[in-house]
Amino acid sequence: MIQDMTKGSPLRLILLFSLPILVGNIFQQLYQLADIFIVGRLLGETALAAVGASSPIFFTFLIVSFSFTGGLTAITAQRFGAKDYDGLRSSITHSIRASFALGLLLTTFLIIILKPLLHVLNVPASIFKDAYTFIMILGLALILIIFSNLLFGFLRALGDSRSPLYFLVFTTIINIIFNYIFIQHLNLGVKGSALGTVLSIFISVVGCLLYIKKYYPIMHLKSQDWTYNHDFMKEHLKLAIPMSIQFSILSLSIMIIQAVCNSFGETVIVGFTISLRIEQLATQPLLALGLAMATYVAQNYGAGHIKRIRTGVKQALITSASISIILSLCVYFFGPMIIGSFLKNKDTTAITVATSYLNLSIMFYFFLGAIFILKNTLQSMGKPFYPVVSGFVELAIRSFAAIILATKLGYEGIYYASPLAWVGGSIIVFIGYYNNTYLRKIKDIKEEYSLIYQKMSNNKKGEVSPA
């Protein structure tokens, strides 16, 4: 269902939009939890370590594609907010071109660097083959994954967060079914987990295309919509590339942590793998709120409603703080029980590693929530500079904790990497948000946004100009 977020109560719109995103993301995280549960229970801790040791590589490519398509569809949302439907369809075609090019680039790059990268990450020889196979299969399906994210991004740009939810739920269910069949009945091992993921994503992409064709005439493309405009493509890439760089930096810092973690052996790898999956699940409400802000801000940016953006951000931050407290309590009381359920053999060291990390990180969830909200706000306003700087700050802090603190404190030093990075990153994006929305006069900001209205006028004359 199309939703205009430039009218009505900001908090109500943000929360209603974020709920389907939250449910969808939870299903995705439940799939990942189910995946390592199935691998750990059916194949054992060694196979689980292979998946965990290599997952930062796939996470890097995944988050780059997600952030890149998010930048592209922010322009689509701006065009929708400005009621510029010709520009909306032109944004779709330019986004498709850019996404296809990214898919080819990332796939080629992965094929070339995967083996050397696994060595750099200190992946133990006992799990190297399984780790390589797992990531290579997923990597060869990167174009599918990118287009899945792009289609969901188009729907969200139009204010529809429910339809992506339905597809995510469907994909998660069939993913779990395929993984169980491929591992338990076809005896494909770790390879079966990757193949199940690829097959479920393919079915999801086909289904989403058919859904858009039937229910979204506003997205039906005409021959003139495929007209290429260099300036318009530049406007898309001006958001998409910095967002990708920002998240690439984040992924690099996570790979550094994983490389240090891998050096402590399989038991520590298992403990961190489980704790990070639980953390990702627990923080989904914060992520969903941030993703909702991306569409809310982009649409209001397109409509020139600056005060409305301020109101929405303030209310979202207060809501995020409240949610953070609730999430922290839930993880503290239920975390140990969940951790133990993943292990076939209750390794006390793995349980201790996972529990200790979670008990520390829960105290910093508010800073992570602020990062999600303020980064998405700045990016949707066409201000990627501070989010990129924030990414470099997070990289520096994580690298310090992973390398220096781990040298002095052992693997316990790694516990501090993400919490400290969240604090540093949140400070940077808060400064960026304050500078761009409070220190500058609304009149000056609206003059900057006036190009949007020029764009609308040009489209009425049959032109396609930059956003």
Stockholm file with secondary structure:
# STOCKHOLM 1.0

chainA/1-467         MIQDMTKGSPLRLILLFSLPILVGNIFQQLYQLADIFIVGRLLGETALAAVGASSPIFFTFLIVSFSFTGGLTAITAQRFGAKDYDGLRSSITHSIRASFALGLLLTTFLIIILKPLLHVLNVPASIFKDAYTFIMILGLALILIIFSNLLFGFLRALGDSRSPLYFLVFTTIINIIFNYIFIQHLNLGVKGSALGTVLSIFISVVGCLLYIKKYYPIMHLKSQDWTYNHDFMKEHLKLAIPMSIQFSILSLSIMIIQAVCNSFGETVIVGFTISLRIEQLATQPLLALGLAMATYVAQNYGAGHIKRIRTGVKQALITSASISIILSLCVYFFGPMIIGSFLKNKDTTAITVATSYLNLSIMFYFFLGAIFILKNTLQSMGKPFYPVVSGFVELAIRSFAAIILATKLGYEGIYYASPLAWVGGSIIVFIGYYNNTYLRKIKDIKEEYSLIYQKMSNNKKGEVSPA
#=GR chainA/1-467 SS CCCCTTSSCHHHHHHHHHHHHHHHHHHHHHHHHHHHHHHHHHHCHHHHHHHHHHHHHHHHHHHHHHHHHHHHHHHHHHHHHTTCHHHHHHHHHHHHHHHHHHHHHHHHHHHHHHHHHHHHTTCCHHHHHHHHHHHHHHHTTHHHHHHHHHHHHHHHHTTCCHHHHHHHHHHHHHHHHHHHIIIIISCCTHHHHHHHHHHHHHHHHHHHHHHHHHHCGGGCCCGGGGCCCHHHHHHHHHHHHHHHHHHHHHHHHHHHHHHHHHTTCHHHHHHHHHHHHHHHHHTHHHHHHHHHHHHHHHHHHHHTCHHHHHHHHHHHHHHHHHHHHHHHHHHHHHHHHHHHHTCSSCCHHHHHHHHHHHHHHGGGHHHHHHHHHHHHHHHHTTCCHHHHHHHHHHHHHHHIIIIIIHHHHGGGGGGGHHHHHHHHHHHHHHHHHHHHHTSSCHHHHHHHHHHHHHHHHHHHTTCCCCC
#=GC SS_cons         CCCCTTSSCHHHHHHHHHHHHHHHHHHHHHHHHHHHHHHHHHHCHHHHHHHHHHHHHHHHHHHHHHHHHHHHHHHHHHHHHTTCHHHHHHHHHHHHHHHHHHHHHHHHHHHHHHHHHHHHTTCCHHHHHHHHHHHHHHHTTHHHHHHHHHHHHHHHHTTCCHHHHHHHHHHHHHHHHHHHIIIIISCCTHHHHHHHHHHHHHHHHHHHHHHHHHHCGGGCCCGGGGCCCHHHHHHHHHHHHHHHHHHHHHHHHHHHHHHHHHTTCHHHHHHHHHHHHHHHHHTHHHHHHHHHHHHHHHHHHHHTCHHHHHHHHHHHHHHHHHHHHHHHHHHHHHHHHHHHHTCSSCCHHHHHHHHHHHHHHGGGHHHHHHHHHHHHHHHHTTCCHHHHHHHHHHHHHHHIIIIIIHHHHGGGGGGGHHHHHHHHHHHHHHHHHHHHHTSSCHHHHHHHHHHHHHHHHHHHTTCCCCC
//
